Amino acid sequence: MATTLTLTLFLLLSAYLPASVSGKCTTTTSTKTFEKCISLPTQQASIAWTYHPHNATLDLCFFGTFISPSGWVGWGINPDTPSQMTGSRVLIAFPDPNSGQLILLPYVLDSSVKLQKGPLLSRPLDLLRLSSSSASLYGGNMATIRNGASVQIYASVKLSSNNTKIHHVWNRGLYVQGYSPTIHPTTSTDLSSFSTFDVTSGIHTSFFNTRRFLTETRNLPRPIPQQCNISFRHAVSVISVLVNLIQLQSHRN
């Protein structure tokens, strides 16, 4: 009886908890080997890095995938605030509209970007001490930008010597207008593509806060998150009953 209830509880948790797809991490690329790596909780993404404590420099590679041949993939750091896109300094890879070759440009996600007051324009990363950056497609020179194509974003960043925690963000979109990436999809998974990790220990903290980002993003349909919240509350109620039954059965045995 207890085994059956435990299995039922597991299936309910699998059905109701938000789905997020992680990528398998690797410390090796075609050009570099890193010391540590972690799989990120969304978009089949991962990140590998080496931290040099003597000069507080972080060498890293972000692994992402395109969802459109004309789309973009980005990664960056929020210098001040965890679990938030606004304020992040990011590197975005996409096909050059003139040559079609992969390029990587810096962008600042300030409050005007969140309110969609104008196109996202490339500009230097003022609060992020970036010493080098580049991007390449998995497969080398023969690879092409397509739906599902893997991209690697490399960066070397100077950190504060007394802070080894990184608040980083990542995302991807369908289109680029000129050199301005357009807004990314607004599913709960896409709105939760951020986390914090410690470059020395590798401890990784993910966040999932749909409600907050739905209120911050313009023109998002409200009924979907409300329905999800209702379903989740119902799941919690059912799970609570099952937990009580499991505990009762254990006492009887």
ZIMO-V139162 format. One record per backbone hydrogen bond with DSSP energy under -1.0 kcal/mol. CO is the residue of the C=O (numbers start at 0). NH is the residue of the N-H. E is the energy in kcal/mol with one decimal. If there is no record, write none. Layout:
BEGIN
co: [CO & CO]
nh: [NH & NH]
e: [E & E]
END
This chain:
BEGIN
co: [0 & 1 & 2 & 3 & 4 & 5 & 6 & 7 & 8 & 9 & 10 & 11 & 12 & 20 & 26 & 31 & 35 & 37 & 41 & 44 & 44 & 45 & 46 & 47 & 48 & 49 & 51 & 51 & 55 & 56 & 57 & 58 & 59 & 60 & 61 & 62 & 63 & 65 & 67 & 71 & 72 & 73 & 74 & 75 & 76 & 84 & 87 & 88 & 89 & 90 & 91 & 92 & 93 & 95 & 100 & 102 & 104 & 105 & 106 & 107 & 108 & 109 & 109 & 110 & 111 & 112 & 123 & 127 & 128 & 131 & 133 & 135 & 136 & 139 & 145 & 148 & 149 & 150 & 151 & 152 & 153 & 154 & 155 & 155 & 156 & 159 & 163 & 165 & 166 & 167 & 168 & 170 & 172 & 174 & 176 & 179 & 186 & 188 & 191 & 192 & 194 & 195 & 196 & 197 & 202 & 204 & 208 & 209 & 210 & 212 & 221 & 222 & 223 & 224 & 225 & 226 & 227 & 228 & 229 & 230 & 231 & 232 & 233 & 234 & 235 & 236 & 237 & 238 & 239 & 240 & 241 & 242 & 243 & 244 & 245 & 246 & 247 & 248]
nh: [4 & 5 & 6 & 7 & 8 & 9 & 10 & 11 & 12 & 13 & 14 & 15 & 16 & 43 & 33 & 28 & 48 & 46 & 44 & 22 & 39 & 62 & 37 & 60 & 35 & 58 & 54 & 56 & 158 & 51 & 156 & 49 & 154 & 47 & 152 & 45 & 150 & 147 & 70 & 172 & 92 & 170 & 90 & 168 & 88 & 87 & 108 & 76 & 106 & 74 & 104 & 72 & 102 & 99 & 95 & 93 & 91 & 122 & 89 & 109 & 86 & 112 & 113 & 114 & 116 & 115 & 125 & 129 & 157 & 155 & 153 & 151 & 139 & 142 & 148 & 65 & 137 & 63 & 135 & 61 & 133 & 59 & 130 & 131 & 57 & 162 & 198 & 196 & 77 & 194 & 75 & 73 & 71 & 181 & 179 & 176 & 190 & 191 & 193 & 169 & 167 & 204 & 165 & 201 & 197 & 195 & 212 & 213 & 214 & 216 & 225 & 226 & 227 & 228 & 229 & 230 & 231 & 232 & 233 & 234 & 235 & 236 & 237 & 238 & 239 & 240 & 241 & 242 & 243 & 244 & 245 & 246 & 247 & 248 & 249 & 250 & 251 & 252]
e: [-2.3 & -2.4 & -2.2 & -2.2 & -2.5 & -2.2 & -2.2 & -2.2 & -2.3 & -2.2 & -1.8 & -2.1 & -2.2 & -2.4 & -3.5 & -3.0 & -2.6 & -2.3 & -1.7 & -1.3 & -2.2 & -3.1 & -2.4 & -2.6 & -2.5 & -2.6 & -1.2 & -1.5 & -3.4 & -3.0 & -2.8 & -2.7 & -1.8 & -2.5 & -2.6 & -1.6 & -2.8 & -3.1 & -1.7 & -2.0 & -3.4 & -2.0 & -3.4 & -2.3 & -3.0 & -2.1 & -2.7 & -2.3 & -2.5 & -2.3 & -2.2 & -2.2 & -2.4 & -2.4 & -3.5 & -1.8 & -2.7 & -1.4 & -2.7 & -1.5 & -4.4 & -1.0 & -1.2 & -1.8 & -2.2 & -1.0 & -1.1 & -1.7 & -2.8 & -2.2 & -3.0 & -3.0 & -1.8 & -1.5 & -2.2 & -2.6 & -2.6 & -2.5 & -2.1 & -2.9 & -1.9 & -2.6 & -2.6 & -1.0 & -3.2 & -1.8 & -2.9 & -1.9 & -3.3 & -2.2 & -2.4 & -3.0 & -1.5 & -2.1 & -2.0 & -2.7 & -2.0 & -1.4 & -1.8 & -2.1 & -2.3 & -3.6 & -2.9 & -2.4 & -2.2 & -2.7 & -1.4 & -2.1 & -1.5 & -1.2 & -1.6 & -2.5 & -2.2 & -2.4 & -2.2 & -2.4 & -2.4 & -2.5 & -2.3 & -2.3 & -2.4 & -2.0 & -2.3 & -2.9 & -2.3 & -1.7 & -2.2 & -2.6 & -2.0 & -2.1 & -2.5 & -2.4 & -2.4 & -2.6 & -2.2 & -2.0 & -1.8 & -1.8]
END
